Amino acid sequence: MRLTEKLKEYEKQFMFIRWVTGGEYGKLIYAGEDFIEFEIINTDSMDFTETVLIQSGLILEVCIGGCDIARIVAEISSKMSTDNQ
């Protein structure tokens, strides 16, 4: 199974992705054959700062779970509930 095929299952979820020139936490928007669309999140303010398109062949590491990812999901969820009130 190719990485892009597996990433397709995780669209719209938070994760950490490391690629050749960097690595960031964010939300996977789209995983295609030749590139992925990834919204980077500022871990201090929990705001989305930019959207990057990464060529699939340049991805080195993907972390889908773990304590850092759980913290980001919890902070985003609490921010959403605060914004709705």
N, C-alpha and C positions, 0 to 999 in steps of 0.2 A: 504494500500500500504506500502510495506517495504521501508526502507531508501535506500537500495542498488538499488531497482528498480527505485526510483526517481533520485538517483545520476547518473544512466545510461544515463538519458536525458541531463546531464550537463558535459559529458566527453569533454575534450579539452578546458575547460573554467577555468578562474581564480576564486579562492574562498578562504575563510578562513575555515580551519577545525581544530576543537579542539578534541583531543582524550585523553584517560586516562593519558598518560604520557607527553603530550605536546599539542601545538597548533601552527600552522604556516599558512602563506599565500603561495599560490602556484597554480599549475595547475593540475587538475584531469586528469590523463592519462587513467585510466581504472577503472571501477567499476564492480566488480564481486560478486558472491554469498557469497564467504567467505573472500575476501580481496579487498582493493582498492589500486591502484598504484597512488602515489601523488608526483609530483616534487615540492620541496620546493624552494622558491625564497627568495633571500636576498633582503630585502626591501631598503637597502642603495645603493647597487650596481646594483640592478635589474638583477642579474645573477642567474641562477638556481644553487643551491649549492649541492643538493643531491636528490635522489629519495628514497622514503620510501614505504614500503608495510604495510598497516594498516589492522588488522583484523576488519571486518565490525562491530562486536559486541562491539568494544572498542571506536567507534566514539560517541562523546557526543554532538557535535554541528557542524553545517555547515552554513556558511554565504555566500550566493551567490551574493548578491548585497550590496550596501552601498557606502559611500564616499571613504573609504579606498580601496575597490576593484576597483572602478572607477579610482582612482589615479594610481594604479598599472597598469591597462590596458592602461591608457594614457601614462605612462612613458615607458612601454614596446613598445607601438606603435611608440612613437617618437624615441626610440632607434633603432627600426627596420628600420625606414625611414632614419636615419642617417647612419646606417651600409650599406644600399643599394646604397648610393651615392658615 
